[in-house]
Amino acid sequence: MNFLDQVYFDNSIRNYIAVAIVILLAFLLKRLISKYATSLLFKLIKPQKGKLDKPKFDSFIAGPVERILFVLVAIFSLDRLNFPHQLFFTIHKVTSRDIVDGLSSAIIIICFVALIIRFMDFIVHLISVREGDGKTAGEFQLIYFFKDFIRVVIIIIGIAFILKISFGLNISNLLTGLSIIGAALALSARESLENLIASFIIFFDKPFETGDLVKVNNYLGTVERIGLRSTRIRTIEKSVLTVPNKQMVDSILDNWSMRNLVRNEIKVLVSPQSTSDDLEKSISGIKEILKAKIESLNDYSVYLQEINNDSAVISIIYFTEMSMPLDELNKLKQEINIEIKKLHEKHDIKSSVSTSVKLVN
């Protein structure tokens, strides 16, 4: 008998070698074929928008195409072999061959789902590249939200196909059972559903966007991500605060990014024994200090707010641009306070108990 015609596990060596060669060729050529396919698609897209680079395009599409190509060739090649009777068994009326066929179809479905998800990610990336000039991350937050939402839907549909095709389950009966279970879970997970609904309110009402500086529940920070359940905020202490979306909708939220100016206030407490001449010198001198810094200020006002038994209160209010960095704002406040101190020392104007400085929110 010819060596190649010898039979092991119900298949000849010739068949094993043929299948192995096909799988090996698929493994060696999968990258070349996938690159050729993605190159053709890239040539169709690139003339429309030159900003899309091919390595980025390949990172989205080439990998899933390689996987699905290799899996399809490998499974269809192995299917040409006879199933060994030595491996045949039955568990609850399900044969080992049925199990192998089910797993094979499940792997194919998973690869297709992965390809669809990656292609959807590429579409989102393409939209952001085409429309990204001059736009902030917040303007794309609805796209990213629905990308995550559709990803979940695609995965659920993929699981349904696996249960139907790979395991032969009746989807209609399964959906009926799941709807009953889902209703029970919905009652027990009411808070999660409220957060999900709140996320839609955030995206359509737009009280804030990704990248906005907001203050909620006495916490101040920059919105980094708006998810299905919660919003992540990077606080000024550089920690990450996770706030349920329901709280973001129900709480009083101050969106600092919507401001065009920041109001700053300094209260100077002068001794109540100070003469009217001293108070006039202090007010006029402070106005001169602020006038000298008009390039950094948008507007300002200085007035005597009140005189009581403890002090004469001089209120200083000035506005700065919202875009001014925090370090520059602190430096400006420091310079103003030091110059006020020098002014009072020059004219021997006595201070009261203390001088308070605050940034009014």
C-alpha positions in Angstrom: 0.0 0.0 0.0 1.2 3.4 -0.9 2.3 5.4 2.2 0.1 8.3 1.3 -2.9 6.0 1.1 -2.6 4.7 4.6 -5.6 5.6 6.7 -5.5 7.0 10.3 -8.6 8.2 12.1 -10.8 7.5 9.0 -8.6 9.7 6.7 -5.7 9.0 4.5 -2.3 10.7 5.0 -2.8 12.2 1.5 -5.9 14.0 2.7 -4.2 15.2 5.9 -1.3 16.6 3.9 -3.6 18.3 1.4 -5.5 20.0 4.2 -2.3 21.0 6.0 -0.9 22.5 2.9 -4.1 24.6 2.3 -4.1 25.8 5.9 -0.4 26.6 5.8 -0.9 28.6 2.5 -3.8 30.4 4.1 -1.6 31.3 7.1 1.2 32.5 4.9 -0.9 34.4 2.4 -3.6 35.8 4.7 -1.6 39.0 5.4 -0.7 39.5 1.7 -4.3 39.0 0.6 -5.8 41.2 3.3 -3.3 44.0 2.6 -4.2 43.8 -1.1 -7.9 44.0 -0.3 -7.4 46.9 2.2 -5.2 48.7 -0.3 -8.0 48.6 -2.9 -10.5 50.0 -0.4 -8.0 52.6 0.8 -7.5 53.9 -2.8 -11.2 54.4 -3.1 -11.3 56.4 0.2 -8.0 58.4 0.0 -8.9 60.7 -2.9 -11.9 61.9 -1.0 -9.9 62.7 2.1 -6.1 62.8 2.0 -5.8 63.1 5.8 -6.5 59.4 6.3 -3.1 57.6 6.6 -2.9 53.9 5.4 -1.2 52.5 8.6 -4.2 53.8 10.6 -6.6 52.3 8.1 -4.8 49.0 8.2 -4.9 49.0 12.0 -8.7 49.0 11.8 -9.4 46.6 8.8 -6.4 44.4 8.1 -6.4 42.4 11.3 -10.1 41.3 11.3 -9.8 40.5 7.5 -6.8 38.3 8.2 -8.6 36.4 11.0 -11.8 35.8 9.1 -9.9 34.7 6.0 -7.7 32.2 7.9 -10.7 30.9 9.9 -12.9 30.3 6.8 -10.1 28.5 4.9 -9.1 26.4 8.0 -12.7 25.4 8.9 -13.8 24.6 5.3 -10.5 22.6 4.7 -11.0 20.6 7.9 -14.6 19.9 6.9 -13.3 18.0 3.9 -11.9 15.4 6.3 -14.1 12.5 7.6 -15.0 12.8 11.2 -13.1 10.0 13.1 -15.4 7.4 14.5 -13.0 7.1 17.4 -14.0 10.6 18.5 -17.7 10.0 18.1 -19.9 10.1 21.3 -23.3 11.4 22.3 -24.2 13.6 25.3 -28.0 14.1 25.8 -28.8 13.3 22.2 -26.0 15.7 21.0 -23.2 14.1 19.1 -19.6 15.1 19.2 -19.9 16.0 15.5 -22.7 18.4 16.2 -20.6 20.0 19.0 -17.7 20.5 16.6 -19.9 21.9 13.9 -21.5 24.2 16.4 -18.2 25.5 17.6 -17.0 26.0 14.1 -20.0 28.1 13.1 -19.7 30.0 16.4 -16.1 30.9 15.6 -17.1 32.1 12.1 -19.9 34.3 13.6 -17.5 35.8 16.2 -15.0 36.7 13.5 -17.8 38.3 11.4 -19.0 40.3 14.4 -15.4 41.4 15.2 -15.1 42.6 11.6 -18.3 44.5 11.7 -17.3 46.2 15.0 -13.9 47.2 13.6 -15.5 48.5 10.4 -17.9 50.6 12.5 -14.9 51.9 14.5 -13.3 52.9 11.2 -16.4 54.7 10.1 -16.4 56.7 13.3 -12.7 57.5 12.9 -13.3 58.5 9.2 -16.1 60.9 10.3 -13.9 62.5 13.0 -11.1 62.9 10.4 -13.3 64.5 7.8 -15.1 66.8 10.2 -12.5 67.3 12.8 -11.0 70.6 11.7 -11.8 73.2 14.4 -14.1 71.0 16.3 -13.8 69.9 19.9 -14.2 66.4 21.3 -17.6 67.4 22.7 -19.0 67.8 19.3 -18.4 64.1 18.5 -19.6 62.8 21.9 -23.0 61.7 20.4 -21.2 59.7 17.7 -18.9 58.0 20.3 -22.0 57.3 22.5 -23.9 55.6 19.7 -20.8 53.7 18.7 -20.7 52.1 22.1 -24.4 51.6 22.0 -24.4 49.9 18.6 -21.4 47.8 19.6 -23.5 46.3 22.4 -26.4 45.7 20.0 -24.2 44.0 17.5 -22.7 41.7 20.2 -26.2 40.8 21.4 -27.3 40.0 17.8 -24.1 37.9 17.4 -24.9 35.9 20.5 -28.4 35.4 19.2 -27.0 34.0 15.9 -24.7 31.7 17.8 -27.5 30.3 19.9 -29.7 29.9 16.8 -27.2 28.5 14.3 -24.6 26.9 16.4 -26.8 25.4 19.1 -30.1 25.2 17.4 -32.1 27.0 20.0 -35.4 28.6 19.3 -34.8 32.3 19.4 -38.4 33.3 19.6 -38.9 31.2 22.7 -35.6 32.4 24.1 -36.6 36.0 23.5 -39.9 35.5 25.2 -38.1 34.1 28.2 -35.6 36.8 28.1 -38.3 39.5 27.9 -39.8 38.2 31.2 -36.4 38.0 32.8 -35.6 41.4 31.4 -38.7 42.9 32.9 -37.8 41.5 36.3 -34.3 42.8 36.0 -35.5 46.2 34.9 -37.5 46.5 38.1 -34.5 45.5 40.2 -32.1 47.7 38.1 -34.3 50.8 38.0 -31.4 53.0 38.9 -29.3 51.7 36.0 -32.2 52.4 33.6 -32.5 55.9 35.0 -28.8 56.5 34.3 -29.2 55.2 30.7 -32.2 57.5 30.1 -30.2 60.4 31.6 -27.4 59.7 29.2 -29.7 60.3 26.3 -31.0 63.5 27.9 -27.3 64.7 28.3 -26.6 64.0 24.6 -29.7 65.7 23.2 -30.1 68.5 25.7 -26.4 69.1 25.9 -26.0 70.8 29.3 -22.3 70.0 28.9 -19.9 68.2 26.5 -16.7 66.3 26.6 -13.9 68.7 27.5 -16.1 71.1 29.4 -15.1 72.4 32.8 -18.0 71.8 35.1 -18.9 72.0 38.8 -21.3 69.5 40.2 -21.9 68.4 43.8 -19.2 70.8 44.9 -16.6 69.1 42.7 -14.9 71.0 39.9 -13.3 69.2 37.0 -13.1 68.6 33.2 -15.5 66.1 31.6 -13.4 63.3 30.1 -16.0 60.8 29.0 -19.8 60.5 28.9 -20.8 56.8 29.1 -24.1 54.9 29.1 -24.2 54.8 32.9 -21.9 57.5 34.2 -19.8 60.5 33.4 -16.1 60.6 34.2 -14.7 63.9 35.4 -11.0 64.8 35.9 -10.9 67.0 39.0 -8.5 69.9 39.6 -6.7 67.5 42.1 -6.1 65.2 39.0 -8.2 62.4 40.4 -11.0 60.8 38.3 -14.6 61.3 39.6 -17.3 59.0 38.4 -20.8 60.5 38.6 -24.0 58.6 37.7 -25.7 60.3 34.8 -28.9 60.7 36.7 -27.0 62.9 39.2 -25.5 64.9 36.4 -29.0 65.6 35.1 -30.8 66.1 38.5 -28.1 68.1 40.3 -27.5 71.9 39.8 -24.6 71.9 37.4 -22.4 74.9 36.7 -20.8 74.7 33.3 -17.7 76.9 33.6 -16.8 76.5 29.9 -20.0 78.4 29.0 -18.6 81.5 30.7 -16.8 84.1 28.6 -15.3 85.8 31.7 -14.3 84.8 35.3 -15.4 87.0 38.2 -12.7 87.5 40.8 -13.2 89.4 44.1 -10.8 90.8 46.7 -12.0 92.3 49.9 -9.6 94.6 51.7 -10.4 95.2 55.4 -9.1 98.6 56.5 -9.1 99.7 60.2 -12.3 101.5 61.1 -10.2 104.3 62.6 -8.9 105.2 59.2 -9.8 108.7 58.0 -11.9 109.4 54.9 -8.7 110.7 53.3 -7.0 107.4 54.0 -9.9 105.5 52.4 -9.9 107.8 49.3 -6.1 107.2 48.9 -6.6 103.5 49.2 -9.5 103.3 46.6 -7.7 105.6 44.1 -4.4 103.8 44.6 -6.1 100.4 44.0 -7.7 101.7 40.8 -4.3 102.8 39.5 -2.9 99.3 40.3 -5.7 97.7 38.3 -5.4 100.2 35.5 -1.8 99.3 35.1 -2.8 95.7 34.5 -5.7 96.4 32.1 -4.1 94.1 29.5 -4.8 91.2 31.7 -8.2 92.4 32.9 -11.4 92.7 31.0 -13.1 95.1 33.4 -12.9 96.1 37.1 -14.5 98.1 39.8 -13.4 99.4 43.3 -15.7 100.8 45.9 -16.2 101.2 49.6 -18.7 98.4 50.4 -19.4 99.2 54.1 -18.1 100.5 57.4 -18.8 98.6 60.6 -17.3 98.4 64.1 -14.6 96.0 63.0 -13.5 97.3 59.6 -14.0 99.4 56.5 -14.6 97.0 53.7 -13.2 97.9 50.2 -14.5 95.6 47.5 -12.4 94.9 44.4 -14.1 93.1 41.5 -12.2 92.3 38.3 -12.9 90.0 35.4 -10.5 87.9 33.5 -10.8 85.8 30.3 -12.0 82.2 30.8 -9.0 81.1 28.7 -6.5 82.5 31.2 -4.5 79.6 32.7 -4.9 79.0 36.4 -1.2 79.7 37.1 -1.4 83.1 35.4 -4.6 83.9 37.3 -3.0 83.0 40.6 0.1 85.1 39.7 -2.1 88.1 38.8 -4.0 87.8 42.1 -0.7 87.7 44.0 0.7 90.8 42.2 -2.5 92.8 43.0 -2.4 91.8 46.7 1.3 92.6 47.1 0.9 96.0 45.4 -2.1 96.8 47.6 0.0 95.9 50.7 2.8 98.2 49.5 0.3 101.0 48.8 -1.0 100.8 52.4 2.5 100.7 53.8 3.4 103.8 51.8 0.5 105.8 53.1 0.5 104.2 56.5 -3.0 102.9 56.2 -3.7 100.4 58.9 -5.4 97.1 58.0 -8.1 95.5 60.1 -8.0 92.0 61.4 -7.2 90.4 57.9 -7.5 90.7 54.2 -9.5 88.0 52.4 -9.1 87.0 48.8 -11.5 84.7 47.1 -12.5 83.5 43.6 -16.3 83.8 43.4 -17.9 80.8 41.7 
